[in-house]
Amino acid sequence: MAAEAFAMTLMNIPYLSLKEITALHADEIQQVVRTVVDSGWYLQGQWVDKFEKEFANYTNHSHCIGVANGLDALTLTLRAYKEMGVLADNDEVIVPAHTFIASVLAITENNLVPILVEPRFDTLAIDDAEIEKAITPQTKAIMLVHLYGRCTYTDKIAEIARKHNLVIIEDCAQAHGCKGIGKGDVSCYSFYPGKNLGALGDGGAVTTNNKALADAIHAIANYGFSKRYHADNTGRNSRLDEIQAAVLSVKLKYLNADNARRQELARSYYNNITNPLITLPSLMDNGDNVYHIFPIFSEHRDALAQHLESKGIGTIIHYPIPPHKQKCYNQWNHLHLPITEKIANEELSIPLNQTMTDSQALYIAEAINSFKTNK
Ligand SMILES: Cc1ncc(COP(=O)(O)O)c(C=O)c1O
């Protein structure tokens, strides 16, 4: 059907409605929540065990450790590598300069040094041609961030990591179910409610095939206990709770179908957004992008956001201030990272989730196509 057909009727499309997402499986979710509430057992019980097994199986890893959130998944992983002697204070970790700040916080929290590497504007992924230039004798790890749901793992990066003996940590917070991910040493997930696999509160997980790493993370997340009340190292309390695990267990069953729907809607955007004032990121193979976020780019981003708002369409910017320009990292504020800064200045995320209809996606494409500047 022609996109123009939808241009006349004003629709109201929020950027994201968690209420609608939860409503898709409300009965099942309410049932498991009630079961947990009635059980009287709220932490470290059968639901966490069940979900950890299911998610390890889903990600094709032998271990999964549920933790309190995605930032903890990353922070505890780096901390565990330090305890294992793989990383030490002041070691360098390569990380994309364009990422959500949590990726960088996990590094600096551990007294490690983030080496910010520019992405490519077309793929939005860390530029693998730049990685090797950034490696020094202090470099011990690469953190890949599959931002927006786009897989950034490449054979070339794996080869660089092998050559320089670097650990590959994957920040999978935005990429649950993405085909090409999970080939590094360890994967860190967030289950923040808006994620492709989202809880009804905070949650996170680490998946890996490395048993020593999994044991170390598990201990650090539980006060440093190797067994109950025996703290071999100082630890913290970072746990996924039973209610969240039960909800995630329900939602995991629908993740592949949800991602497939996101891919269909994204295809519609690629087919129908034709405004020359707008740039779309490179189209990836189906499966290598689970479209957690659909970013579009324009030099007139703020006017575009206003135009879409006038058509009833909600948008968000991911992310307006890159880590190196944040006040908390004033030691890097002087850096000029032109591609990262261009992305921060031009990015606008348009609605994309499994509750959306084909006509909503067409309406949004048409609204974008109707955007003009005054010049
Ligand atoms: C890329 C990325 N890394 C890490 C995180 C941190 O996850 P959480 O919010 O669960 O701490 C997020 C979540 O927002 C994220 O998008």
The ligand as an ORCA input file, in Angstrom:
! r2SCAN-3c Opt
* xyz 0 1
  C      25.072     -0.441     25.467
  C      24.657     -0.490     26.903
  N      25.535     -0.942     27.812
  C      25.211     -1.031     29.110
  C      23.966     -0.671     29.571
  C      23.680     -0.701     31.026
  O      22.587     -1.495     31.364
  P      21.706     -1.170     32.658
  O      20.875      0.028     32.366
  O      20.897     -2.398     32.856
  O      22.662     -0.942     33.786
  C      23.013     -0.231     28.658
  C      21.652      0.095     29.098
  O      21.003      0.940     29.133
  C      23.368     -0.122     27.282
  O      22.499      0.332     26.378
*
